[in-house]
Amino acid sequence: MVDEQAGLQAGRLSAVESASNDALLRFSLKLDGTVSGLVAALSLLGARTLDSLLGLPVWLHWAQGGFLAAYAAGLWYAATHPAVMRPIAVAAVVLNAVWAVGCAAILAAGASWFPLTPLGGGYVGFIGIAVVVFGAMQYAGLRRVE
């Protein structure tokens, strides 16, 4: 009887430790998913307006919006699953790094790729910084659950 109670208590403690260990990862996945979902909606619904405001073509907004809608859904699925889905979290870290490099490349290429307006340059730079922050948070969260 005492062994059973000790086992139950240990199981409860490990569940609490697990929940506290993955809190940062769950939060960062949900935050990234929320922001990505909002940017997806903005990109899909406002592509024509954003084209003139930012200097990024309509097709790029539509492509970005479609990708981010699926990405956001995947992040929320991984974050709300009873056990955080590690492969999706690792993919999020990698995709955020790739997205940041893409933003840097767009800014470095300047008008030879896209005729960015000053607002467009700020937008691309802000997105690049945001994905680095999301990726760093997700990486730190992954390290905690190891």
N, C-alpha and C positions, 0 to 999 in steps of 0.2 A: 504494500500500500504506500509506504513512504517512497519507494523507488518510483512508483507510478506518478506520485505528486511531484517529485523532483524532476522527472522527465517532462511532465506537463509544464512546469515552471520554466525549465530550460527551453522548451519549445516556444513558449510565449516570449521569453527574452530574445531568442534569436529572431523571431518575427518582428519584434520592436526594433532590434538593431538593424535588421534588413530594411525596414520601413524608413528609419532615419538615415541609413546609408544611401538609399536611392532617392531621397527627397530632392537633392540638387539636380540629379539627372532628370527626374520626372518634371520638375519645374522648368528646367532649361528646354526640354523637348516641347512642353506645352507653350512656353513663351515663343520659341522659334515657330511653332506651328500656328500660333495666333497671329503673329506678325506676318508670316508667310501667307496665311489665308487672307489677311487684309490687303496685302500687296497684290495677291492674285485677283481679288475682286476689283481693286482699283485698276489693275492692268487690263483685265478683260472688259470691264464696263466703260473705262475711260480712255481706251487706247488712242482714239482719234484726237482727243483733247491733249493727252500727254505727249503725243507726237510733236505738236507745235510748241508745247511748254518746255519740253526737255530736249528735243532734238534727237530722240530715239525713234526709229521707225515703228509703225503700227504692227508689222509682223513680229517684231521683237517683243512688244508688249503682250501680244496674244500668245506667243510661245512661252514667255516668262509666266504669264498668268496660268496657262494650262499646266505647266510643270509645277508651279508653286501650289496650285490647288491639290494636286495629287500628293505632293510632298507634305503639305500641311496635314492632310488626312492621315498619311502614314505616321507622321510624328505623334499626332493625337492618339492613334491606335496603339502605338508602342508605349506611350506614356501612361495610358489608362489601362493597359493590360495588367492582370494581377501580378505577373512578374515582368518587369521592364524587358522589352525585347532588345537584347544586346546587339544583334546584327543591324537592326534599324538605327540604333543609337550610334554605332560605329560608322555606318553609312552617312548619317547626318554630319558627323565630324568631318569626314572626307569631303562630302558635298559642300559644306560650308567653306572649307579651305579652297576647293576648286572655284567656288563662286567668288571668293575674295580675290583670287588670282585673276579671274575674268574681269572683275570690276577694275582692278589695277591696270590690266591690259587695255581696257576701253579708255581709261583716263590717259594712259601713256600714248596710245595711238592718236589721240586727239581727233581732229577733223578728218584724218585720212580714213577712219572707220565710220564715224557718225558725227554729224554737225551738232555737237552738244551745245546747248545754251548754257549760260552760267548756272541757272537753276538745275539743268540736267547734269552738269559736272558735280554740283553739290549733292544731288540725288544719288548718283552712282557712287560717289565717295562715301556718303552716309551708309548706303546699303553695304558697301565693302567693309566698313568698320563694324556694322551691326553683325554681319555674318562671322567675322573674326571673334567677336564677343560671344555669340551663340556657340560657336565651335569650341571656344576655350571653356565655357561653362559646361558643355556636354562632355568634353574630355575630362575635366575635373570630376564631374559626376560619375563617369565611367571608372575612373581611378578609385573612387570611394567604394564602389560595389565590388571591386576585385577581391 
